[in-house]
Amino acid sequence: MKKLGLWLLALVLLVTMLSTVGCTSQTSNSGDLGTAKGDKLIGVAMPTKSLQRWNQDGDNMKNMLEAAGYEVILEYADNKVEQQVTQVENMITKGCEVIVIASIDGTALKGVLSDAGKEGIKIIAYDRLILDSADVDYYATFDNYLVGKIQGEYIVNALELDSGNGPLNLEVFGGSPDDNNAFFFNSGAMDVLQPYIDNGKLVVNSGQVKMEQVAIQGWRAEGAQARMDNLLTANYTDKNVDVVLSPNDSLAQGIVASLKAAGYGSADKPFPVLTGQDCDITNVKMLIAGEQSMSIFKDTRTLATQVVAMVTAIMDGSEVPVNDTTTYNNNVKVVPSFLCEPVFADKDNFKELLIDSGYYTPDQL
């Protein structure tokens, strides 16, 4: 009996040791997958670090997602489509449950998103709609048509076109043709401005208003500067341009550089009314200096907060918050969307919007 008792004791100890080894191995495997927080790994794919706004978007999302208890893989793709595809592939391999993507080329992710869909991974398109894919589950953005509409209305009010002013000279710029948002910005603005072009209060001396004529590939400031140089040389040797529709701040920077080189900023050649978007630090300084008139303020904290709410709903299996189910057709499906509302900053309200809200510090500006 004594030998039997010892044998049973040894057997219990052996089972305990094997159980402990099994648990240790399971924890190690989970760690190797990079999911120290279980199944709470979220991927965030941003297009580039070269524009200030994407740095803010990425940082805000990462910080808020981590504060909500998720582990985050944040990648920037240097505006290289192939690099972004590879980064998303790696996020799939590492076991991300949700991937948030601000695409470089809205048509180039169909293949990798198909792979994500097969793995049951949910995709949120961030600020730029991803096209031609059935595997885009949700879209979070600002109301892009409203962005353009606000820019157009600002021009109408700044030039007092409804008070009899005109004719005044307008030139139109558009965003990158591979960014679906660029067409919404242009449509919103031109729906406001076209009646004033039709009645002669606004004159486009170049005759260029269609997106294929005015678009700037990659939203590049140097592309906008080169086009503005050409417009001034061809159409404004004996007259001034009075207003320039620029859909965002990077284009506005190039436009201002061209205007300065042509002598604008003097009593004889005042800076034209110039729009923008994103409230980049450089552009807010230009706004304060009177070189740019306004910039659409899309508070990236607002959008990041909404994305975190969408991610949390997906992970909890609850209803994902959306407020638009009709507008954003990606050529395969209408993508359920949440549209945040933009506002504009100008010299009169930038302090309240940008400094008092804590978005920037006074030293930054």
MOHU-V24750 format. One record per residue. N is the residue number from 1. RES is the residue in one letter. SS is DSSP state (alpha for helix, beta for strand, coil for the rest). D_FIRST is the distance of its C-alpha to the first C-alpha in Angstrom with 1 decimal. Layout:
# MOHU-V24750
<<N RES SS D_FIRST> <N RES SS D_FIRST>>
This chain:
# MOHU-V24750
<<1 M coil 0.0> <2 K alpha 3.8> <3 K alpha 5.4> <4 L alpha 4.9> <5 G alpha 6.2> <6 L alpha 8.7> <7 W alpha 9.7> <8 L alpha 10.5> <9 L alpha 12.4> <10 A alpha 14.3> <11 L alpha 15.3> <12 V alpha 16.7> <13 L alpha 18.6> <14 L alpha 20.0> <15 V alpha 21.2> <16 T alpha 22.8> <17 M alpha 24.6> <18 L alpha 26.0> <19 S alpha 27.2> <20 T alpha 28.9> <21 V alpha 30.6> <22 G alpha 31.8> <23 C alpha 33.4> <24 T alpha 35.1> <25 S alpha 36.5> <26 Q alpha 37.9> <27 T alpha 39.7> <28 S alpha 41.1> <29 N alpha 42.5> <30 S alpha 44.2> <31 G alpha 45.7> <32 D alpha 47.0> <33 L coil 48.9> <34 G coil 50.6> <35 T coil 49.4> <36 A coil 47.7> <37 K coil 48.7> <38 G coil 47.1> <39 D coil 49.7> <40 K coil 52.6> <41 L beta 54.4> <42 I beta 58.2> <43 G beta 60.8> <44 V beta 64.3> <45 A beta 66.9> <46 M beta 70.3> <47 P coil 73.3> <48 T coil 74.6> <49 K coil 74.7> <50 S coil 78.4> <51 L coil 79.4> <52 Q alpha 78.5> <53 R alpha 77.5> <54 W alpha 74.6> <55 N alpha 73.1> <56 Q alpha 73.3> <57 D alpha 71.9> <58 G alpha 68.9> <59 D alpha 68.1> <60 N alpha 68.5> <61 M alpha 66.2> <62 K alpha 63.5> <63 N alpha 63.6> <64 M alpha 63.6> <65 L alpha 60.8> <66 E alpha 58.6> <67 A alpha 59.4> <68 A coil 58.2> <69 G coil 54.8> <70 Y coil 55.4> <71 E beta 55.1> <72 V beta 58.5> <73 I beta 59.7> <74 L beta 63.5> <75 E beta 65.7> <76 Y beta 69.5> <77 A coil 71.1> <78 D coil 74.4> <79 N coil 76.4> <80 K coil 75.1> <81 V alpha 74.1> <82 E alpha 71.9> <83 Q alpha 70.0> <84 Q alpha 69.3> <85 V alpha 68.1> <86 T alpha 65.7> <87 Q alpha 64.5> <88 V alpha 63.8> <89 E alpha 61.9> <90 N alpha 59.7> <91 M alpha 59.1> <92 I alpha 58.0> <93 T alpha 55.7> <94 K coil 54.1> <95 G coil 53.2> <96 C coil 55.9> <97 E coil 55.8> <98 V beta 59.5> <99 I beta 62.3> <100 V beta 65.5> <101 I beta 68.4> <102 A coil 71.9> <103 S coil 73.3> <104 I coil 75.8> <105 D coil 77.2> <106 G coil 76.5> <107 T coil 76.7> <108 A coil 74.5> <109 L coil 70.9> <110 K alpha 70.7> <111 G alpha 68.4> <112 V alpha 65.9> <113 L alpha 65.8> <114 S alpha 65.1> <115 D alpha 62.0> <116 A alpha 61.0> <117 G alpha 61.6> <118 K alpha 59.3> <119 E coil 56.5> <120 G coil 57.3> <121 I coil 58.6> <122 K beta 61.3> <123 I beta 64.6> <124 I beta 66.9> <125 A beta 70.3> <126 Y beta 71.5> <127 D coil 75.2> <128 R coil 76.2> <129 L coil 75.7> <130 I coil 73.9> <131 L coil 76.0> <132 D coil 75.5> <133 S coil 71.8> <134 A coil 70.0> <135 D coil 66.9> <136 V coil 68.5> <137 D coil 66.9> <138 Y beta 68.7> <139 Y beta 71.6> <140 A beta 72.2> <141 T beta 75.6> <142 F beta 78.7> <143 D coil 81.4> <144 N alpha 83.1> <145 Y alpha 86.2> <146 L alpha 86.6> <147 V alpha 86.5> <148 G alpha 89.5> <149 K alpha 91.2> <150 I alpha 91.0> <151 Q alpha 92.4> <152 G alpha 95.3> <153 E alpha 96.0> <154 Y alpha 96.0> <155 I alpha 98.7> <156 V alpha 100.8> <157 N alpha 100.7> <158 A alpha 101.2> <159 L coil 104.3> <160 E coil 105.5> <161 L alpha 106.1> <162 D alpha 106.6> <163 S alpha 109.3> <164 G coil 111.7> <165 N coil 110.6> <166 G coil 110.8> <167 P coil 111.2> <168 L beta 108.5> <169 N beta 106.9> <170 L beta 103.2> <171 E beta 100.9> <172 V beta 97.5> <173 F coil 94.3> <174 G beta 91.2> <175 G coil 87.6> <176 S coil 85.7> <177 P coil 86.1> <178 D coil 82.5> <179 D coil 81.4> <180 N alpha 81.6> <181 N alpha 82.3> <182 A alpha 85.5> <183 F alpha 87.1> <184 F alpha 86.1> <185 F alpha 87.6> <186 N alpha 90.8> <187 S alpha 91.1> <188 G alpha 90.7> <189 A alpha 93.3> <190 M alpha 95.8> <191 D alpha 95.7> <192 V alpha 97.1> <193 L alpha 99.5> <194 Q alpha 100.9> <195 P alpha 103.4> <196 Y alpha 104.9> <197 I alpha 105.2> <198 D alpha 106.9> <199 N coil 109.4> <200 G coil 110.2> <201 K coil 108.9> <202 L beta 106.4> <203 V beta 107.6> <204 V coil 105.3> <205 N coil 107.7> <206 S coil 105.3> <207 G coil 104.9> <208 Q coil 101.1> <209 V coil 98.9> <210 K coil 96.6> <211 M alpha 93.1> <212 E alpha 93.7> <213 Q alpha 96.5> <214 V alpha 95.0> <215 A beta 91.3> <216 I coil 89.9> <217 Q alpha 87.1> <218 G alpha 83.9> <219 W alpha 85.5> <220 R coil 86.9> <221 A alpha 89.3> <222 E alpha 91.2> <223 G alpha 91.7> <224 A alpha 93.2> <225 Q alpha 95.3> <226 A alpha 96.7> <227 R alpha 97.6> <228 M alpha 99.2> <229 D alpha 101.3> <230 N alpha 102.5> <231 L alpha 103.3> <232 L alpha 105.3> <233 T alpha 107.2> <234 A alpha 108.1> <235 N alpha 108.8> <236 Y coil 109.4> <237 T coil 112.0> <238 D coil 114.5> <239 K coil 112.3> <240 N coil 109.1> <241 V coil 105.8> <242 D coil 105.2> <243 V beta 101.6> <244 V beta 98.7> <245 L beta 95.8> <246 S coil 92.7> <247 P coil 89.4> <248 N coil 87.2> <249 D alpha 87.4> <250 S alpha 86.9> <251 L alpha 90.0> <252 A alpha 91.8> <253 Q alpha 91.3> <254 G alpha 92.9> <255 I alpha 95.7> <256 V alpha 96.5> <257 A alpha 96.6> <258 S alpha 99.1> <259 L alpha 101.2> <260 K alpha 101.4> <261 A alpha 102.5> <262 A coil 105.3> <263 G coil 106.5> <264 Y coil 105.0> <265 G coil 104.3> <266 S coil 108.0> <267 A coil 110.6> <268 D coil 112.1> <269 K coil 108.7> <270 P coil 106.2> <271 F coil 102.7> <272 P coil 102.2> <273 V beta 99.9> <274 L beta 96.6> <275 T coil 93.3> <276 G coil 89.7> <277 Q beta 86.1> <278 D coil 82.9> <279 C coil 84.5> <280 D coil 83.5> <281 I alpha 84.3> <282 T alpha 87.1> <283 N alpha 88.7> <284 V alpha 88.4> <285 K alpha 90.4> <286 M alpha 92.9> <287 L alpha 93.1> <288 I alpha 93.8> <289 A coil 96.5> <290 G coil 98.2> <291 E coil 97.4> <292 Q coil 95.1> <293 S coil 95.7> <294 M beta 92.3> <295 S beta 88.8> <296 I beta 86.4> <297 F beta 83.5> <298 K coil 80.2> <299 D coil 77.7> <300 T alpha 74.6> <301 R alpha 72.5> <302 T alpha 73.4> <303 L alpha 72.5> <304 A alpha 69.2> <305 T alpha 68.3> <306 Q alpha 69.0> <307 V alpha 66.9> <308 V alpha 63.9> <309 A alpha 64.4> <310 M alpha 64.5> <311 V alpha 61.4> <312 T alpha 59.4> <313 A alpha 60.5> <314 I alpha 59.5> <315 M alpha 56.1> <316 D alpha 55.6> <317 G coil 56.8> <318 S coil 59.7> <319 E coil 63.4> <320 V coil 65.0> <321 P coil 68.1> <322 V coil 71.3> <323 N coil 74.9> <324 D beta 76.7> <325 T coil 75.9> <326 T coil 79.3> <327 T coil 80.7> <328 Y coil 78.6> <329 N beta 78.6> <330 N coil 77.2> <331 N coil 78.8> <332 V coil 75.7> <333 K coil 74.8> <334 V beta 75.7> <335 V coil 73.1> <336 P coil 72.1> <337 S beta 73.3> <338 F beta 73.5> <339 L beta 76.9> <340 C beta 77.3> <341 E coil 80.9> <342 P coil 82.8> <343 V beta 85.5> <344 F beta 88.0> <345 A beta 88.7> <346 D beta 92.2> <347 K coil 94.0> <348 D coil 94.2> <349 N coil 90.6> <350 F alpha 88.5> <351 K alpha 87.7> <352 E alpha 86.3> <353 L alpha 84.3> <354 L alpha 83.0> <355 I alpha 83.0> <356 D coil 82.6> <357 S coil 79.7> <358 G coil 77.9> <359 Y coil 78.1> <360 Y coil 80.1> <361 T coil 80.9> <362 P alpha 84.6> <363 D alpha 84.0> <364 Q alpha 83.1> <365 L coil 86.4>>
